[in-house]
Amino acid sequence: MVVTNPLKLLTVAALALPLTTIYASDEEATFQYGHYEDGARNLINAQSGFKPIQVDSIQTNTKLKLSDRVRLAFNYTQDTWSGATPITTAPLAFSGNRQRIIAPKILSGASPYLNNNNIFVDKNFNPLQQDSKTGEFTKNLQLVHTLSTASPETRKQGDLRFGYDWDEASLDIGAGTSAENDYNSSFGNIGGRLDFNQKLTSVNFGTSYTTSDTEAMLDHDAVPYIEKSTFGTRVKSLPNGVKLLIGSKQDWSGSLGVTQVLNKSTLVEGSVSYTASNGYMSNPYKTMAVLFVDPAQKIGKNGQLNGSMLAFLEQRPEERQQWTENLRYVQHIDALDAALHFDYRFYHDDWGIQAHTISSDWIQPLGDGWSITPRVRYYSQNAANFYSPYLVSKQAVSKSIYNPETDKTTTTKYDPKLLPQNYSSDYRLSGYGALSGGLTVTKKFAKGLELQAGAEYYTHAGSLKLGGGGEGNYSDFDGYLVNAALKVDLAALSIANSTHNEHANHVHHHGAGAPAGIMFDHVLPKAGDFMVGYRYQYADQAGGSMDSDDDKNVVNNACAPNKCYVTPQEMSMNMHMLDLMYAPTDWLTLMLMPQFMDMHMTMRPLDGAPETPSMTTPLGAAIIHAGHEHTTGGVGDTGMYALFNLFKTDAQQINLSLGMTAPTGDAAIQLRDTHRVDLGFIHYGMQLGSGTWDFKPAVTYTANIEDWSFGAQLNGTKRMESYNKAGFAFGDIFQATAWGSYSWTNWLATSVRGVYTLEGALRGAYRGVYHQIGSMDYGRNYGGQFFDVGFGINATMPSGSLQGNRLGFEWLQPIQDNDTYQLPRNGALSATWSYAF
Amino acid sequence: MSRFFNVKENLSTSFKKGAFFCLLFLSGCSSVSPWERGILAKSEMSLETAPLQNSLRTHQYGSREAASGGGQSGGGGCGCY
């Protein structure tokens, strides 16, 4: 079928565009990093000693076409967060945050005050503040949050979606799972689109099901102060004293929308959605302050009533129905070649919350691939009907009654049934408004590469609530979100590539390429060339002897002159790297490599270790805390390199790489306070970066003889500073490696490699609080000599729409470790994807 | 693909179908010929203005506001902080 009429050709092209996915590319790979951070909370009479909550996120999305009509999408998201958030609210008069005086500032302390058994209210149950010197009472309605902080935690989510396109319809089926240490969920969804009216009208529909399980260890600092009368069967006590809260939840959701083109520069979408949820929907770490005041007591001479403040786990309803109505309007402004987006959303649920959201974006293309998008958003909600900053229960917390007949005194506790069925003091359920504004800048390069960067400032305030009557300013806060993203349009790349087959030749010319674990082995052939790549590394260490004689050896020698109490049991690291290469001239290739990592570690007590000191001592608290899994995650160090070709013939070349890593990874991560003890820095190996500027040279030789390729590389890491800001520096590293690979076909090769690594011991030590409880806390136990052998497989797509994409995998198997007190290495996996254009 | 060779016929039948949906939006809609859709096909006219940033922003709003969850039928984890 040949369409010759240009008008018909254009018609065919335009009609092929589905309206609601008008510009989404069918084949793309994206990588995004985001950082969110709260501003400091207002604690009225104290300054928070905790860092506010901060979140580092990475996201990768890949969309591929398996055939003309079948689409496949894979998304991966990882968030790591740490820092302080409010766990409850209480009148300031009853003190909320333990104060720890660190001259010259008053800092909020190691743990929150959740209860107080000597509080005063007036006859109207308003909080009274007692002057500690004069004993006089004054009414004080000021509220304050109590903050609690968390050690780093990581959530990982992966989901997969298949889509099928008809000429005037599409169907998508997806499923995914999300895991964090206290909350796991799985979900499935199905959605579709039907086009009518020459695709001027589209109907969209979707439905999803989510099942979630909460398994939360209650904060050990807070547990002693939390009332257990409402725990019911939800909270289980484990033999080690841990209180574990267990809950499950199901959500069903459905949505229906219509998108309509109004004219050649305007379109509008209206949609409704409904979600029904049942199960455990409370936050296991939030508590409610309840003032117990016996109204029958004799009023004091200053008109005061005496009572107690206790903390209860919040109780949200176990059912929720949510409705939203959305309207989206898009108008092209021809005079400025810009687009105005206006969205309005009305939300209401059966918890009594109604919320309005208005947002507007202005997308302004600036030419040469640049565009800038300023945006504003306003959000307002009223409070849930069970929200209250604190509760007053008009009953005595306990009553003792003397019976003269039996000569016995019976004490009865408060009746928990007199409390409301549902209550929460979570500021997110209060009445407030939020205003935010931001900017996104996008640059599209030729050949399908796009970079985006954005920033948004967010401010939450009771006074911003629509119609007034919002929560007091004690709950106000602000925050900001920044992000950077890279998008590769694979379809555009393959079109660009099919017009000149140079790179396919280039790939062939260099044979199978180096194993996936090798970096710096190639340079870009000519000025103006780009390469984008993604590298992933996973390393695992575990096991070791469980023999008690070996344990005794570790206890007595690894921590000398002290004793070891615990030993690492398992440690794993995931590292995601972006590999961005650009050749400004024929003889120079520049390379930028941002890194994102997450690590986790478990420990076990050592046989024959000395008795653990009391958990109120710093050492005891640190040893007990070692029973928890430790996790860290976020941005790692950033590599910047210059690569040169030193020697080149048809079959051989030598490349030199000179560069360094900037200390962008946090090397001073601390554990949260526990049992009111400052646990200080986390183990050295769990830090996300070296903390020092590191010089990293490498020289690589490669040779190709028919179907065989050979290579060898020497590389090193020289720490450019004696110590980082935290007080230590990792050892220098020297590595020598050599490999051989054989190409079985024009697209598949396998490799074998040997690696020798020499690493120096860690120098210096943390400046500040840290507790040495095991071998990993002593710098001399780091470094050594290591031998590994690697087995790799490389695939190069020789043709088709993914032509020029390269995939590589390599497993590094440890052959010999040194004899220091280190966790044995199980091996490491490297995976790479790259595309040169 | 054969439908594209009967553009006139399809336009009239689809118009009837579309008229119903046009009524939903009281402004009423004029027919936009396929060759007039150049502006609608521009990236800035896409309903999702910045899908990447939006996924982070939505997650942040969801962690800070009560009216989260509704509005999409996707599902997902908590990541609440």
Boltz contact constraints between the chains, C-beta under 6 A:
constraints:
  - contact:
      token1: [A, 10]
      token2: [B, 35]
      max_distance: 6.0
  - contact:
      token1: [A, 11]
      token2: [B, 34]
      max_distance: 6.0
  - contact:
      token1: [A, 12]
      token2: [B, 4]
      max_distance: 6.0
  - contact:
      token1: [A, 14]
      token2: [B, 34]
      max_distance: 6.0
  - contact:
      token1: [A, 14]
      token2: [B, 37]
      max_distance: 6.0
  - contact:
      token1: [A, 15]
      token2: [B, 34]
      max_distance: 6.0
  - contact:
      token1: [A, 17]
      token2: [B, 41]
      max_distance: 6.0
  - contact:
      token1: [A, 22]
      token2: [B, 41]
      max_distance: 6.0
  - contact:
      token1: [A, 22]
      token2: [B, 46]
      max_distance: 6.0
  - contact:
      token1: [A, 23]
      token2: [B, 43]
      max_distance: 6.0
  - contact:
      token1: [A, 23]
      token2: [B, 46]
      max_distance: 6.0
  - contact:
      token1: [A, 32]
      token2: [B, 52]
      max_distance: 6.0
  - contact:
      token1: [A, 34]
      token2: [B, 56]
      max_distance: 6.0
  - contact:
      token1: [A, 36]
      token2: [B, 60]
      max_distance: 6.0
  - contact:
      token1: [A, 53]
      token2: [B, 81]
      max_distance: 6.0
  - contact:
      token1: [A, 55]
      token2: [B, 81]
      max_distance: 6.0
  - contact:
      token1: [A, 79]
      token2: [B, 79]
      max_distance: 6.0
  - contact:
      token1: [A, 81]
      token2: [B, 81]
      max_distance: 6.0
  - contact:
      token1: [A, 155]
      token2: [B, 77]
      max_distance: 6.0
  - contact:
      token1: [A, 155]
      token2: [B, 79]
      max_distance: 6.0
  - contact:
      token1: [A, 157]
      token2: [B, 77]
      max_distance: 6.0
  - contact:
      token1: [A, 178]
      token2: [B, 77]
      max_distance: 6.0
  - contact:
      token1: [A, 183]
      token2: [B, 78]
      max_distance: 6.0
  - contact:
      token1: [A, 185]
      token2: [B, 77]
      max_distance: 6.0
  - contact:
      token1: [A, 187]
      token2: [B, 75]
      max_distance: 6.0
  - contact:
      token1: [A, 189]
      token2: [B, 74]
      max_distance: 6.0
  - contact:
      token1: [A, 189]
      token2: [B, 75]
      max_distance: 6.0
  - contact:
      token1: [A, 196]
      token2: [B, 17]
      max_distance: 6.0
  - contact:
      token1: [A, 196]
      token2: [B, 18]
      max_distance: 6.0
  - contact:
      token1: [A, 197]
      token2: [B, 14]
      max_distance: 6.0
  - contact:
      token1: [A, 197]
      token2: [B, 17]
      max_distance: 6.0
  - contact:
      token1: [A, 197]
      token2: [B, 18]
      max_distance: 6.0
  - contact:
      token1: [A, 198]
      token2: [B, 14]
      max_distance: 6.0
  - contact:
      token1: [A, 200]
      token2: [B, 18]
      max_distance: 6.0
  - contact:
      token1: [A, 201]
      token2: [B, 18]
      max_distance: 6.0
  - contact:
      token1: [A, 201]
      token2: [B, 21]
      max_distance: 6.0
  - contact:
      token1: [A, 206]
      token2: [B, 73]
      max_distance: 6.0
  - contact:
      token1: [A, 207]
      token2: [B, 73]
      max_distance: 6.0
  - contact:
      token1: [A, 208]
      token2: [B, 73]
      max_distance: 6.0
  - contact:
      token1: [A, 208]
      token2: [B, 74]
      max_distance: 6.0
  - contact:
      token1: [A, 208]
      token2: [B, 75]
      max_distance: 6.0
  - contact:
      token1: [A, 210]
      token2: [B, 75]
      max_distance: 6.0
  - contact:
      token1: [A, 253]
      token2: [B, 73]
      max_distance: 6.0
  - contact:
      token1: [A, 254]
      token2: [B, 73]
      max_distance: 6.0
  - contact:
      token1: [A, 255]
      token2: [B, 73]
      max_distance: 6.0
  - contact:
      token1: [A, 258]
      token2: [B, 21]
      max_distance: 6.0
  - contact:
      token1: [A, 258]
      token2: [B, 24]
      max_distance: 6.0
  - contact:
      token1: [A, 260]
      token2: [B, 21]
      max_distance: 6.0
  - contact:
      token1: [A, 260]
      token2: [B, 25]
      max_distance: 6.0
  - contact:
      token1: [A, 261]
      token2: [B, 32]
      max_distance: 6.0
  - contact:
      token1: [A, 262]
      token2: [B, 27]
      max_distance: 6.0
  - contact:
      token1: [A, 262]
      token2: [B, 29]
      max_distance: 6.0
  - contact:
      token1: [A, 263]
      token2: [B, 30]
      max_distance: 6.0
  - contact:
      token1: [A, 264]
      token2: [B, 32]
      max_distance: 6.0
  - contact:
      token1: [A, 264]
      token2: [B, 36]
      max_distance: 6.0
  - contact:
      token1: [A, 264]
      token2: [B, 39]
      max_distance: 6.0
  - contact:
      token1: [A, 265]
      token2: [B, 39]
      max_distance: 6.0
  - contact:
      token1: [A, 268]
      token2: [B, 25]
      max_distance: 6.0
  - contact:
      token1: [A, 269]
      token2: [B, 47]
      max_distance: 6.0
  - contact:
      token1: [A, 273]
      token2: [B, 70]
      max_distance: 6.0
  - contact:
      token1: [A, 273]
      token2: [B, 71]
      max_distance: 6.0
  - contact:
      token1: [A, 275]
      token2: [B, 69]
      max_distance: 6.0
  - contact:
      token1: [A, 275]
      token2: [B, 70]
      max_distance: 6.0
  - contact:
      token1: [A, 322]
      token2: [B, 70]
      max_distance: 6.0
  - contact:
      token1: [A, 324]
      token2: [B, 70]
      max_distance: 6.0
  - contact:
      token1: [A, 324]
      token2: [B, 71]
      max_distance: 6.0
  - contact:
      token1: [A, 328]
      token2: [B, 47]
      max_distance: 6.0
  - contact:
      token1: [A, 330]
      token2: [B, 45]
      max_distance: 6.0
  - contact:
      token1: [A, 332]
      token2: [B, 39]
      max_distance: 6.0
  - contact:
      token1: [A, 339]
      token2: [B, 44]
      max_distance: 6.0
  - contact:
      token1: [A, 339]
      token2: [B, 45]
      max_distance: 6.0
  - contact:
      token1: [A, 341]
      token2: [B, 49]
      max_distance: 6.0
  - contact:
      token1: [A, 347]
      token2: [B, 67]
      max_distance: 6.0
  - contact:
      token1: [A, 347]
      token2: [B, 70]
      max_distance: 6.0
  - contact:
      token1: [A, 353]
      token2: [B, 66]
      max_distance: 6.0
  - contact:
      token1: [A, 355]
      token2: [B, 67]
      max_distance: 6.0
  - contact:
      token1: [A, 361]
      token2: [B, 49]
      max_distance: 6.0
  - contact:
      token1: [A, 363]
      token2: [B, 44]
      max_distance: 6.0
  - contact:
      token1: [A, 381]
      token2: [B, 66]
      max_distance: 6.0
  - contact:
      token1: [A, 381]
      token2: [B, 67]
      max_distance: 6.0
  - contact:
      token1: [A, 428]
      token2: [B, 66]
      max_distance: 6.0
  - contact:
      token1: [A, 429]
      token2: [B, 66]
      max_distance: 6.0
  - contact:
      token1: [A, 440]
      token2: [B, 50]
      max_distance: 6.0
  - contact:
      token1: [A, 440]
      token2: [B, 53]
      max_distance: 6.0
  - contact:
      token1: [A, 454]
      token2: [B, 53]
      max_distance: 6.0
  - contact:
      token1: [A, 481]
      token2: [B, 60]
      max_distance: 6.0
  - contact:
      token1: [A, 483]
      token2: [B, 53]
      max_distance: 6.0
  - contact:
      token1: [A, 483]
      token2: [B, 56]
      max_distance: 6.0
  - contact:
      token1: [A, 485]
      token2: [B, 52]
      max_distance: 6.0
